[in-house]
Amino acid sequence: MDIKKTLLKAGLVLATAAAAFTVATSTQSTKAASYDGKLVNKGVLTIGLEGTYQPYSYRKDGKLTGFEVELGQQIAKKMGLKAKFVPTKWDSLIAGVGANKFDVALNNISETPERKKSYLFSEPYIYSRSALISLKKDKLDSAKSVKGQKLAEGTGTNNAQIAKKLGAKIVNSDQFTTSIDMIRQGRVKGTINSAEAYYAYAKTQKHDDLNIKVLPEKDVPASKVSALMGKKNTKLQKEFNKALKELKDDGTLTKISKKYFSEDITK
């Protein structure tokens, strides 16, 4: 009788173990399943960015890092893909998506009516406040104060559009640090850029000679920063948004934001 009981128990243990193995295998298969829609390279989420705009994407000790780099890595992971980053100059970044050089562009890109005509956007992952940066000795402290002034802005960027709308004269600058240098050299009066970019800069660079004025919502509404992708790639948009929602829900997006900006700018 005891032998029968022992054998019965052993059978139950084996059955339980077999069931657990089946569940585990099924779970692993689900996790391993990857996005099977249109991609530049199969099994890879190819991401275009500048790689020169701290803290969004930049190089540290020769390695690409930053908020949008980690975001891209986490999105790709959720989709069961590998992340591949393609550093590209701003003036050819968006066009690179249209030319199928990469699947998405992650580069602090704001959704605008003009861009929506040709491209799809993900749900926003940043809500960016615009700031006016200048020297303290001749500070610009309001939206009205930039009229007629020279401001350093990237050609075609949302910042350039805001500056132009406020009546400023645009002087091309391809990097945030270059814009700051141009202000200090007296080549421009200031720059309109994201407040979070300035805060990240101020964490590691000399800034006691600079003045920052965050522009109120009534003058410049917060920009919704999203991933940009091809107009016909609706499946990628859907799966990207699904992965992004999971990162928001599990706190990963907030964690990455605080790491690079010292605050949550994702809400």
N, C-alpha and C positions, 0 to 999 in steps of 0.2 A: 504493500500500500504506500509506504514511504517513498519507494522507488518511483511509483507511478506519479505521486505528487511532485517529486523532484523533476521528473521528465516533463510533466505538464507545465511547471513553472519555467523550466528551461525553454520550452516551446513558446511560452508567452513572451519571454524576454527577447528571443530571436525575432518573433513577429513584430514586437514593438520596435526593435532596432531596425528591422527592415522597413517599417513604415516611416520611421524617422529619417532613414537614409533617402527614401523616396521623396519626402517633403524637402529635405535639404537639397537634393539634386534638382528638384523642380525649382526651388528658390534660386539656386545658382544659375540655372538655365535662364530664368527670368532676368536676373541681374546682368547676365552676359549678353542678352538679346540687345542688338544695337539698332539704331535708326537706319532704315533701309531706303530712305527717299533719295532724291537727287543731291549729289555732293560732287565737288570738284575731284576729290579722291575718296574712293570707297573706304569706309571705316574711319575716316578722318574729318573732323570739323576744322576747315581751313579758315583762319581768322585774320583779317586785315586790320592793322593798327599802325600808328606812327612809331611808337616805341621811344619817343623823345619828350613825352609830356607827363612829368611827374606830378602827382602820384598815380595817374591813370595807367600809363605804361611807360617804362623807362628801363635803362640798364644799370644794374648795380654789380660792380666787380665783373663786368662783362656779360652778366646774365640778365635776360629779360624778366622783369618783375612789375608789380603794380596792381592796383585794384582791378582793372579790366583784364589783366593777364590771369589773375586768380579766378575772376568771374568766368572767363572763357574756359579755364581748366575744369572748373566745377560743373559748368553747363555740359561740356563734352562728356564728362564722367557720368552725369545723370542720363545722358542719351546713349551711353554705351559706346562712345567714340573716343578717339585720341584727339588731342588738341594740337594743331600746328599753327604757329603764328608767322605772319608775313609782314615785317616792317615795311611801310610804304609811305611816301610823302603825301601830305594832306591833299594836294591838288590832283592826285591821281587815285586817291583812296576809294572814294565812292564809285568812281567810274570802273574801278577794278572789280567791284561786285557785279556790275552790269556786264563786264567782259568775262565773267566766270573765272577770274583769277583767284578768288576766294569766295567762301559761302556766305560769310557775314563780315561786317565791319563793326568793331567795338572801339570807338575812339571819341567818347564824349560827344556823340552826334545827337543833335536835337531834331525832333520830328517837326517838319515844316510842311505847309500845304504844297509847296513846289516840289519838295522831295517825294512826297506821297504820290505824286503823279507817276513816278517812275520806279519807286521802290516800296517794299513792305517794311514794316517796323515791328519789333517785338513790343511787349508791354514795357513801360518805363522801369529802369532799374536805379535811376538817380533822378532826384528833383534838384536841379542846380540853380542857385541864386547868383545873379550877376553882381559884380562888384567893380567899382571905379578905383583904380590904383594910380597914385601919383606921388610926387615928392611932398613931404610935409611943408617945405618952405613955400611952395606955390601950389598947394593942394586943390584938387577938383573935388567938390563935396556934394554935388547934386547932378541930376540928369541934365538940367539946364546949363550947367557950367561947361559942358563939353562942346557946345555949339561953336563951330569955327575953329576948334582946337585940333591939333594933330594927335591921333591916337594910333598906337601900334597894335595891329590886328592881323590875324591870319586870313589871307584871301579866301573868300567864299564861306567863311565860318559864320556860325550864329552870332558870335561876338562882333564880327565886322558888320553884320546886318543891323544889329542893335545900335552900334556906334554911328553908322550912316543914317539911320532913322532919326537919331538924336541930333544930327547936323554936324557930326565930326568929320574931319578929313582923315582918310585912312592911309597909313604908311605900313607896307607889308612887313610882317614878322612871322617867322615860321615856328618859333618856340616861345614858351612863357618866359624863360630866363633871358632870351634875346630881347623881349619886350621890356623887361626890367632894366637891362643894360642900356637900351635906347632911351629910357626915361632918365637914367642917371647921366647919360652923355648929353642930354638936352636936345636930342634929335626929335623927340615927341614930348607932349605934355603929360601923357598918361596912357593907360590901356583899360579896356573893359574886358574882364575875364571872370571865370567862376570864382566865387568866394572860397570854395574848398581848395582850389588850386593854390591860392595865395596862402591859406592856412598851412597847407602842406609844405610850401616853400619856406614859410617863416619858422617852421620847426627846426630847420637845419641851416638856413642862410641868414646873413646879416639883413635886417629889415628896419632898423630903428630910424632910418631916414625916409621911410615910406609911409604913406597914408592910405588907408583902405576905407571906402565908403560903400556898404552894401546897399544897392539901389532898392527902394521900396517896391512892393508888388504893384502899386498903382502906376509906377513908371515902367517897370520891366517885370512882367510875371515870371515866376520860376520856370525854367526850361525843363521839359521832360526828356531825359536822355535814354535812348533805346538802341538796340542792335538793329542795323540796317541790313536788308537782304533782298535778293532778286524778286521782282514783281510777281513772277509766276510760281515762286517757291512757297506756296501756301502750306504745304505739309511741313516744311522746315520751320516755318513761323509757328505753327501749332505745337510742334514738339519742343521747340525752343521755349515757348511760353509755359508749357507744362513743366519743364525742368526749372525754369526761373521761379515759378510759383512754389515748387518744392523747396528751393533754396531760401525763399522768403519765409515759408512756413516753418522750416526747421531751424531758423535763426542763422544760417550760414551767411546770408547776404549782409545782415546787420554786423556780424562778426568781422567780415572782410572790410566793411565800411569803417568801422571803428579802428581797425588796424592801420588804415592808411590816412584817415581824415580826423581821427580822434572823436568822431561823432557819427550818428546814423543819418546819412543823407539819402537814404533809400525810401523814405516815406514822405 
